[in-house]
């Protein structure tokens, strides 16, 4: 079976994001903030502390669901895992609606921009186009990989066989003469492959949306020269990345990538915000958050990221699970999942007060 390689998406994403500081170093100085009397050593100390804290929190958050699946009670088909996924979906939904979208509106409606040109609600428009684009990419990628894998008709890997065990027992009839297997095995394999393809596409698209936002907030923190701004962001972004890591990891754990690919995706997510902070530190003197380029680039990227995350949370995560016949027929599971969803969305929304 052909392996899914998230590296191509990740490398292109990182390359484009590394160019972000160059684009937003800014040539327009609309109401540039001036901070006087700040201790640069103190500010740098907080930034270094934020790098370490966010790196650890991101790593722990993204590892918990991946490692937890080794316990029977937290297997992908358990009720507890359903509720964990609902919590994670709530976190991602809140990230899109409460954290990213309002900031994008503020940037693209800033008085520093040409009011005649930017009267059009570009934020909502870009978010809508991003969501539609995600739907199209989701559909075409699923169709492409299904054809690719089914045409090869290769046997299941060990991980896929384990996934099949959770999907249901595969009935096999054995011919006593030649030992060949017949029956519903091929149907079972087809179902398992479809589910794996779906989860793998979801996990990669979701990581793309999260990574874009993570680098932007990292640059904003790294470029800040005010201890009063950095102190609350320090703690808020630590929890922010922890919860986002859990949300992303819940999808990665169902995709059943090889161990090295899981590790690569987890490390890539964990490093994005710290790298953003380092980039922000490097452009502190040139960066002006009110510059024309900074407002437009960050506003457009935030709008696109919000569209991706909102679509993924509602369509690929919540709709898929909440419309599941298993949840529809189990009111306790349905109640628990709804409570978990509200807790996830509420927890992340509270953090919007500071981050």
N, C-alpha and C positions, 0 to 999 in steps of 0.2 A: 504493500500500500504506500502511495506517495506521501511523504511527510509534509506537514504544513510548516512553513518557515515564516515566522513572524518577523525575522530579522530584516527583510526588505522594507516592510512598513516602518519598523522602528528606526532603521538607519536613515531613511529619507526624512522621517519626522525629526530626528535629532539634528540632522544637517540643516533643515530649514529653521529650526528653533535656535540653532547656534548663530544664525544670521540675524535673529531678532534684535539683539542689542545694537547692531549696526544701523538697522532701520529706524529704531526708536531713540537713538542718541539725540535726535531732534535738532532742528534749526530754527524753530519758532519758539520764542520765549514769552509766551502769553502768561502773564502773571506768575512768572517763575518764583517759587517759594525760596525765601532766603532764611537760613537758619544761622543765627549768630550765637557764639559762645558755647557751642556744643563740643563736648570732649570727644574727639575722633577715636581715641583709644577705647573709651567706654562704649561707643557705638559699635566699633569693630568687635569688641568682646561679646556683645549681645548677638551680633551676626554669626560669629563662629559658634557660639552656643546654640543658636537656632539651627545651624547646619547639622551639628551632631544630634540634637534632639529630634529634628524632623527625620533625619536619616534612620535613626533607631525606631521611631514610631512608625514610619512607613514600612520598614522591614518587618516589624512585629505584626502590624495590621495585615499585610499581604501574605504572611506565612501562616497565620492562625487557621483560616479555612482549609488551606492546602494540607497542613499537618493534621488537622482535626479529622479528616476523612479516614484516617487510619483506625479510628475508633468506630465500633459497630453502630453506636447510637447516633453518630454523625455522618453515616454513609449518605450518599446523594439521594437515596430514595426514602430516607427516614423523615418522620414528622418534624424533628428538631431542625434538620437541614432546610426543610421548606421554610421554617420560620426565620432561620438565619438569612436565607436568600431574600425574604420579604424585608427584613431589617436593612440589608445591604441595598436593596432596590429603593427603599425610602431615603437612604443616605444619598444615593446617586440622583434621585429625583429632586431632593432639596438642593443639592449642589447646583443643578441646572437652573432651577427656578429662583432660589433665594440668594445664592452666592454669585453666580456668574451673570445671569441675565440683567439684574438691576445695575451692576457695574458697567455692563456693556451699554445700557441705555444712557447712563451718566456720561460715558466717554463720547458717544456719538451724538449727544445733544449738548455738548459742552459749548459755552459761549465763545471759546477760543476758535471754534470752527465757523465756516461761512454759514450764516443762519439761513440764507436763501436756499443753498444747496442741500443742507442737512436738515431741513424741515421734514423731509420724507422720513418715515419711521424705518430707517435702514436696519436697526437692531432686530426688530421683529421679522423683517423681510429676510435678512440673512439667516436668522435662526430657522425660519420656515424652509428656506432653500436647503439649508444644511440637513434638516430632518428628512426632507424629500430625497436628497442625495444619498443619505444613509439608507433609506428604504430601498432605493434603486441598487445601491452597491450590495446591500444585504441580499436582495433577490437574485441579482446576476451572479454574485459570488457563489451563492448556494447552488444555483442551477449548474454553474461551470464545474464546481467540485464534485457534485453528484454524478454528472456525466463522466468526468475524469476517473473517478474511483469505481463506479459501477462497471464501466467498460473494461477496466483492468481485471475485475472479478478475482481479486487476490484474497487469500484466507485472512481472517481476522488476526490482529496482533494480540498479545497477552492482555494489554490494557483494554482493548476493545471487547475481548471476551469477558473481562470482569464487568464492563459496562453492560454487556448483554445479560449478565446474571441479575442485575438490578432491574432490567427492563422486563424480565419474565423468563420462564423456563422454555428452552428451545426443545421441541419434541423431535426426536430423530428415530427413523425406522431403519434398521440395519438388515441388509441382505445377508443371510447366513452363508451363501455360496461365495460371493466375491468380496464381502466386507465393506461394500460401498454404503454411504449414508444418503438417505433420501428424506423427503417430507418437508417439514417447515423450516429446516435449517437455513436455506437461502433467504426465506422471508425474514427470519430473525436477524440474519446478517445485514440484510438491506435496511431494516429498521434501525439497527445499531449504528450503521454507517451514517444514516441520515441525521440521527441525533448528534453524533460526534461532529459532523460537518457543521451543523447549526451552532453548536456550542463553541466551536473553534472560531468561527467567523464572528460571533457575538463578542467573544473575549478580546479579539484583536481590535475590532472597531471601537469597543468600549475603552480599551487602553489608549487608543489614539486620542479620543476626546478628553480623557482625564489628563494625559500627558501635556497637551497644549495648555490647559488651564494651570497645571502645576508649575510649569516653567514661567508663565506670566506672573503668578503670585510670588514666585521665588525672586524674579528680577525686581519686582516692586519692593520687596522687603530688603533685598541686597542694596538697592540704590537709595534707600531712605537714609536721611542724615539726622533724624530725630529720635532720641531714646524714648520719648513719650509715644511715638508711633510703633516702634519696634517691640517694646515690652509686651503690650497686649497681643500683638501678632505672634510673638514667640510661642505663647501657650496655645493660642487659638489655632494656629497652623499645625501645631504638633498633633492636636486631636483631629483636626481637619484631615490630615494625611493618613492618620490611623484609620479613621472610618472609611475613607475612600479606598484605602488598601484592602480593607475587609470586603467592600463591595466588589472590587475588581477580582479579588482572589476567589470569591464565591463562584464567579463565572469560569475562571481559569481551572479550578478544581474539577468542574464538570466536563471541560474540554479534553481532559486526559491526554495532554501533550506528553512527550518524553520528558524525563526528569531534567535534562539539560535545557530544554526549551522553557519549561516552567521556571527554572532558576533564572534564565535570561530575562524573561518577562518580569519576574519579581524584582530582580536587580535593576532593570531599566526603569520601572516605576519608582523604586526607592530613591534612585539617584536624580530624578528629574528636578524636584524642588531644590535640593542642595546645589545642583549645578546652576539652576536659575539664580540662586542667592549669590553664588560665586561670580556669575556674569554681571549681576547687579552691582556687586562690590567693585568690579573692574570698570564699570562705566558711571560710577557715582558722580564724578565731576562733570560729565557730559550729559547725563540723563536729566531730562526735564519732563515730568509726567504730564505737563500741560502743553507740550509741544505738539504741533500739528501732526507730525508723523507718529508720535507715541500714541496720541488719542485715536487716530484712525486704525493703526495696525493692531493695537490692543483691543479696541472696540470690535473690529471685524473678527479677530480670532476668538474673542470671548463669545461673541454672538454665535459663531459657527460651533464652538465647543458646547454651548448651551443647547443648541438644536440637536446635536448628536446625543448628549446625555439624556435629555428629556425623551427623545424617541426611544433610546435603548431601554430606559427605565420602564416606560409605559408599555411598549410593544413587546420587546424581546424578553423582559424579565417578569413584569407583573402580569400582563395579559396571558402569557404562556402558562404561568403557574396557577393564577386565580381562576382561569377557565378550565383547568385540568379536572377531569371527572373525579379523580381521587379527592380533591379539595371540595368539589361541589357536593360530594356524598358524605363528607365528614365535617359536621358543624363545629366540632371542637378545634380541628385543624384550621378551619376557615376563620374562626374567632381569633385563634392564636396568631395566625398569619397577619390578620388585619391589625391586631395590637402591635405586632412586631414592626409592621410597615409604618404605623404612626410614631412609634418610638424612634425608629431610624430617621424618619423625616424630621421629627421634633428635635432630636439630639443635634442633628446637623444644622437645623434652622437657628437654634440658640447660638451657635458659634458665629453666625452671621453678624451678631452684635459687635464682634471684635475683628473678624476676618472676612 
